[in-house]
Amino acid sequence: MKTHYVPVRFHFFWLFAVLIGCAYSEHHPAGDTGTDTAAKDSSGPLSKLLEEEPWIPPDTASIPTNDSGDLIRYGRNLVANTGAFFGPRGKINHSANGMNCQNCHLDAGTRLYANSYSAVYSIYPKFRARSGTVEHLEKRINDCMERSMNGKKLDSLSREMRAMKAYINWVGKDVKKGTTPKGASVIDLPYLNRAADIDKGKIAFQKNCVTCHGADGQGKLNKDAITYEYPPLWGPSSYNTAAGLYRLSKLAGFIKSNMPNLKSSADKPVLTDEEAWDIAAYISSMPRPEKKFSQDWPDISKKPVDHPFGPYADHFSEFQHKYGPFNAIAAASKKK
């Protein structure tokens, strides 16, 4: 499919949308708080979530020293340094954008509230409304390759696919089948009672994000000049419009509990809810590769309230589905 770019449109107020998906849950936030001026945050809900015993990832030192362990270690390397294998400077092929899986799945998929791999082994195969089918892990990995990595599918029998699957399953090996640990995906932020504001988001981005991602949002390469230390947030080397993080609820939740990096955490966030929503809106307003999958959402009534592309089973505009406000959409969906 030919790649082109989404034009940037300028308005005084923008209506609000986010993983490549890479997020593992189709769940979307439900809430009705947030104002245009109050610096309100979700410290209450966050505190409740964190009261429960947290999931602890297995120690990499416990990976066995045999062929199975070698495959797991290779998979971890692929997740942490994906751009060294796939992308413009990749040693295997050049079909992806050069980002690393762990740019979205932080700490190689082991950080809570950062799209962790904790629940993958326990819940896959699983039915996903986006495809309308029961998906196996290979399909989920290739979704990330085609969307968040803006690349091509991996051969399901390739060593790389088997290695990534082995590592991801190893990460969640201690989680009881059929269960999902708290923090497996991202924080579900309460909806604002207004649309996310791109102008405010730009100001907050310049204050909190440019040190790592640059004023142009193009990120920063590691010293190897191959992989990204801080990924590009828009432009030709970023995730495309079919990725999970293009939904604003996913991106805002990720930002809230993880950004600015090394300063913020789920239990001690730096940004307010409003800043997280607005920054997400600003990032999603910028140009990026556009890619659509005609087979997505066979039942349009199952689309999340912040899915940014129609058609919809309601009367709300595509514009509002992307930027909000979402409370009316959520209420209409619940009523149905």
C-alpha positions as CSV (number, residue, x, y, z in Angstrom):
1,M,0.0,0.0,0.0
2,K,1.3,3.4,-0.9
3,T,2.4,5.5,2.0
4,H,1.4,9.2,2.1
5,Y,1.1,11.7,4.9
6,V,-1.8,13.1,6.8
7,P,-2.0,16.9,6.4
8,V,-1.8,19.2,9.4
9,R,-5.0,21.2,9.9
10,F,-5.0,24.3,12.1
11,H,-8.0,25.3,14.3
12,F,-8.4,27.3,17.5
13,F,-9.8,24.2,19.2
14,W,-9.4,20.7,18.2
15,L,-11.6,17.8,18.9
16,F,-9.8,14.7,20.3
17,A,-8.2,10.2,19.5
18,V,-4.5,5.8,21.0
19,L,-0.7,1.0,20.8
20,I,0.8,-0.5,17.7
21,G,-0.7,-1.1,18.5
22,C,0.8,-1.8,19.9
23,A,-1.5,-1.9,23.2
24,Y,-2.9,-5.3,24.2
25,S,-6.3,-4.3,25.4
26,E,-9.3,-3.1,23.3
27,H,-10.6,-1.6,26.6
28,H,-11.2,2.2,26.5
29,P,-11.5,4.6,29.4
30,A,-14.8,5.5,31.0
31,G,-15.1,8.7,33.0
32,D,-16.6,12.1,33.1
33,T,-14.1,14.3,34.9
34,G,-11.7,17.0,33.8
35,T,-12.2,20.7,33.2
36,D,-10.7,23.2,30.9
37,T,-8.8,25.1,33.5
38,A,-8.3,22.9,36.6
39,A,-5.0,21.0,36.9
40,K,-6.9,17.9,37.8
41,D,-5.1,14.5,37.7
42,S,-5.9,10.8,38.2
43,S,-3.9,10.4,41.4
44,G,-7.0,8.9,43.1
45,P,-7.6,6.2,40.4
46,L,-3.9,5.6,40.1
47,S,-3.5,5.0,43.9
48,K,-6.4,2.5,43.8
49,L,-4.8,0.6,41.0
50,L,-1.4,0.5,42.7
51,E,-2.9,-0.8,46.0
52,E,-3.0,-4.2,44.4
53,E,0.0,-6.4,44.5
54,P,2.0,-5.5,41.3
55,W,3.2,-8.0,38.7
56,I,7.0,-8.6,38.8
57,P,8.7,-9.6,35.6
58,P,11.0,-12.7,35.7
59,D,14.7,-12.1,36.1
60,T,16.6,-12.4,32.8
61,A,19.3,-14.3,34.8
62,S,16.8,-17.2,35.0
63,I,16.6,-17.7,31.2
64,P,17.9,-21.2,30.7
65,T,21.3,-21.8,29.2
66,N,20.1,-24.1,26.3
67,D,18.7,-23.7,22.8
68,S,15.3,-22.5,24.2
69,G,17.1,-19.9,26.3
70,D,19.1,-18.8,23.3
71,L,15.9,-18.2,21.4
72,I,14.4,-16.2,24.3
73,R,17.5,-14.0,24.5
74,Y,17.5,-13.4,20.8
75,G,13.8,-12.4,21.0
76,R,14.6,-10.0,23.8
77,N,17.4,-8.5,21.6
78,L,14.9,-8.1,18.8
79,V,12.4,-6.3,21.0
80,A,15.0,-4.0,22.6
81,N,17.0,-3.3,19.4
82,T,14.5,-3.9,16.6
83,G,15.9,-1.1,14.4
84,A,19.2,-2.9,14.2
85,F,17.5,-5.8,12.5
86,F,14.6,-4.2,10.7
87,G,14.4,-0.7,9.2
88,P,16.5,1.7,7.2
89,R,19.7,0.5,8.8
90,G,18.6,-3.1,9.7
91,K,20.9,-6.1,9.1
92,I,18.0,-8.4,8.1
93,N,15.8,-6.1,6.0
94,H,14.9,-2.5,5.5
95,S,11.1,-2.8,5.5
96,A,10.3,-1.1,8.8
97,N,10.7,2.5,10.1
98,G,13.7,1.8,12.4
99,M,11.9,2.2,15.7
100,N,12.4,-0.4,18.5
101,C,9.5,-2.5,20.0
102,Q,10.6,-1.2,23.4
103,N,10.0,2.4,22.3
104,C,6.4,1.7,23.0
105,H,6.7,-1.5,25.2
106,L,9.1,0.1,27.7
107,D,12.0,-1.9,29.2
108,A,11.5,-4.6,26.6
109,G,7.9,-5.0,27.6
110,T,8.4,-5.4,31.3
111,R,7.4,-2.0,32.7
112,L,3.9,-1.7,34.2
113,Y,1.5,0.8,32.6
114,A,3.7,1.0,29.5
115,N,2.2,-1.7,27.2
116,S,3.9,-4.5,29.1
117,Y,3.9,-8.1,27.9
118,S,2.7,-9.4,31.2
119,A,-0.7,-10.6,30.0
120,V,0.2,-11.9,26.6
121,Y,0.9,-15.5,27.4
122,S,-2.1,-15.6,29.8
123,I,-4.7,-14.3,27.3
124,Y,-3.6,-15.3,23.8
125,P,-5.1,-16.7,21.6
126,K,-7.9,-14.1,22.1
127,F,-10.8,-12.6,20.2
128,R,-10.2,-9.1,19.1
129,A,-13.0,-6.9,17.9
130,R,-10.6,-5.0,15.6
131,S,-10.1,-8.0,13.3
132,G,-13.4,-9.8,14.4
133,T,-11.4,-13.0,14.8
134,V,-9.6,-15.1,17.3
135,E,-5.9,-14.0,17.0
136,H,-2.8,-15.9,17.8
137,L,0.4,-14.2,19.0
138,E,2.0,-14.3,15.6
139,K,-0.9,-12.1,14.2
140,R,-0.5,-9.7,17.1
141,I,3.3,-9.4,16.5
142,N,2.7,-8.8,12.8
143,D,0.1,-6.2,13.6
144,C,2.8,-4.2,15.3
145,M,5.2,-4.8,12.4
146,E,2.7,-3.4,9.9
147,R,1.3,-0.6,12.1
148,S,3.7,0.7,14.7
149,M,6.8,-0.2,12.7
150,N,5.1,0.8,9.4
151,G,6.7,-2.3,7.8
152,K,6.0,-5.7,6.5
153,K,4.9,-9.0,8.2
154,L,7.4,-11.4,9.4
155,D,7.3,-15.0,8.2
156,S,5.5,-16.9,10.9
157,L,8.0,-19.7,10.7
158,S,11.1,-17.5,10.7
159,R,13.6,-17.6,13.6
160,E,12.8,-14.0,14.3
161,M,9.1,-14.6,14.8
162,R,9.8,-17.7,16.9
163,A,12.3,-15.8,19.0
164,M,10.0,-12.8,19.6
165,K,7.1,-15.2,20.5
166,A,9.4,-17.1,22.9
167,Y,10.6,-14.0,24.7
168,I,7.1,-12.4,25.0
169,N,5.7,-15.7,26.4
170,W,8.6,-16.0,28.8
171,V,7.9,-12.6,30.2
172,G,4.4,-13.5,31.1
173,K,5.1,-17.2,32.0
174,D,4.2,-16.8,35.7
175,V,0.8,-15.1,35.1
176,K,-2.2,-17.4,35.6
177,K,-4.0,-18.3,32.4
178,G,-7.0,-16.2,31.7
179,T,-5.9,-13.4,34.0
180,T,-4.6,-9.9,33.3
181,P,-2.3,-8.2,35.8
182,K,-2.9,-4.6,36.7
183,G,-0.8,-2.3,34.6
184,A,-0.6,-4.7,31.6
185,S,-1.6,-1.9,29.2
186,V,-1.7,1.8,30.0
187,I,-3.6,4.0,32.5
188,D,-7.2,4.6,31.6
189,L,-7.5,8.4,32.0
190,P,-10.9,10.0,32.7
191,Y,-12.4,11.8,29.7
192,L,-12.2,15.5,29.7
193,N,-15.4,17.5,29.4
194,R,-13.9,19.3,26.4
195,A,-12.0,18.4,23.3
196,A,-8.3,17.9,23.7
197,D,-6.5,21.2,22.8
198,I,-3.7,21.0,20.3
199,D,-2.5,24.5,21.0
200,K,-2.2,23.8,24.7
201,G,-0.6,20.5,23.8
202,K,2.1,22.2,21.8
203,I,3.0,24.4,24.7
204,A,3.1,21.5,27.1
205,F,5.2,19.5,24.6
206,Q,7.7,22.3,24.3
207,K,8.0,22.4,28.1
208,N,8.2,18.7,28.8
209,C,9.2,16.7,25.7
210,V,11.7,18.5,23.5
211,T,14.7,17.6,25.5
212,C,14.4,14.0,24.4
213,H,12.2,14.1,21.3
214,G,13.4,17.4,19.8
215,A,11.3,20.4,18.9
216,D,10.7,18.7,15.5
217,G,9.5,15.5,17.2
218,Q,12.0,13.4,15.3
219,G,13.6,11.8,18.4
220,K,17.2,10.9,18.9
221,L,19.3,8.0,17.7
222,N,21.6,6.0,20.0
223,K,25.4,6.3,19.6
224,D,25.3,3.5,17.1
225,A,23.3,5.8,14.7
226,I,21.1,2.8,14.0
227,T,18.5,2.4,16.8
228,Y,16.5,5.1,18.6
229,E,17.1,6.1,22.2
230,Y,14.1,8.4,21.9
231,P,11.7,7.6,19.1
232,P,10.2,9.9,16.4
233,L,6.7,10.9,17.4
234,W,5.6,11.9,13.9
235,G,6.9,12.1,10.4
236,P,8.0,9.4,8.0
237,S,10.0,7.4,10.6
238,S,7.2,7.2,13.2
239,Y,4.2,4.8,13.6
240,N,1.4,5.1,11.1
241,T,-2.3,6.0,11.5
242,A,-3.3,2.3,12.0
243,A,-1.2,1.9,15.1
244,G,-2.8,1.7,18.5
245,L,-1.0,4.8,19.8
246,Y,-2.9,6.8,17.2
247,R,-5.9,6.5,19.4
248,L,-5.6,9.4,21.9
249,S,-6.8,7.5,24.9
250,K,-3.9,5.0,24.5
251,L,-1.3,7.7,23.8
252,A,-2.6,10.0,26.6
253,G,-2.5,7.1,29.1
254,F,1.0,6.1,28.0
255,I,2.2,9.7,28.4
256,K,0.6,10.2,31.8
257,S,2.4,7.4,33.5
258,N,5.7,7.3,31.7
259,M,6.6,10.8,30.4
260,P,8.8,12.7,30.8
261,N,10.9,9.5,30.8
262,L,12.9,8.8,33.9
263,K,11.0,11.5,35.8
264,S,7.5,10.1,35.7
265,S,5.9,6.8,36.9
266,A,2.4,5.4,37.3
267,D,2.4,6.2,41.0
268,K,4.2,9.5,40.7
269,P,3.1,11.2,37.4
270,V,4.6,14.5,36.5
271,L,1.9,15.7,34.1
272,T,-1.7,16.4,34.8
273,D,-4.4,14.5,33.0
274,E,-5.2,17.6,30.9
275,E,-1.5,18.0,29.9
276,A,-1.4,14.3,28.9
277,W,-4.6,14.5,26.7
278,D,-3.4,17.8,25.1
279,I,0.1,16.6,24.4
280,A,-1.4,13.5,22.8
281,A,-3.7,15.6,20.7
282,Y,-0.7,17.7,19.5
283,I,1.4,14.7,18.6
284,S,-1.6,13.1,16.8
285,S,-2.3,16.2,14.8
286,M,1.2,16.1,13.2
287,P,1.8,14.4,9.8
288,R,2.7,10.7,9.8
289,P,2.5,7.7,7.4
290,E,-1.1,6.9,6.6
291,K,-2.2,3.3,6.4
292,K,-5.6,1.7,6.6
293,F,-6.7,-1.9,6.8
294,S,-10.0,-2.6,5.1
295,Q,-10.6,-5.7,7.2
296,D,-10.5,-3.7,10.5
297,W,-13.6,-3.5,12.6
298,P,-16.0,-5.7,10.7
299,D,-18.6,-4.8,13.3
300,I,-18.4,-1.0,13.4
301,S,-20.5,-0.8,16.5
302,K,-17.5,-2.3,18.4
303,K,-15.2,0.6,17.5
304,P,-13.8,2.4,20.6
305,V,-15.2,5.9,21.1
306,D,-11.9,7.5,20.1
307,H,-11.3,5.5,17.0
308,P,-10.3,8.2,14.5
309,F,-11.7,6.8,11.3
310,G,-15.3,6.2,10.2
311,P,-17.8,4.9,9.4
312,Y,-19.4,4.7,12.8
313,A,-22.6,3.2,14.2
314,D,-23.5,6.7,15.7
315,H,-24.1,10.2,14.5
316,F,-20.9,11.8,15.9
317,S,-18.3,13.2,13.5
318,E,-15.0,11.6,12.7
319,F,-13.5,14.8,14.0
320,Q,-15.1,14.4,17.4
321,H,-14.2,10.7,17.5
322,K,-10.6,11.7,17.2
323,Y,-10.3,14.6,19.6
324,G,-13.4,14.5,21.7
325,P,-15.2,15.4,23.8
326,F,-16.0,11.7,24.4
327,N,-18.6,11.6,27.2
328,A,-21.6,12.0,24.8
329,I,-20.2,9.3,22.5
330,A,-19.6,6.9,25.4
331,A,-23.1,7.6,26.8
332,A,-24.7,6.9,23.4
333,S,-22.7,3.7,23.0
334,K,-23.6,2.5,26.5
335,K,-27.3,3.3,25.9
336,K,-27.3,1.1,22.8
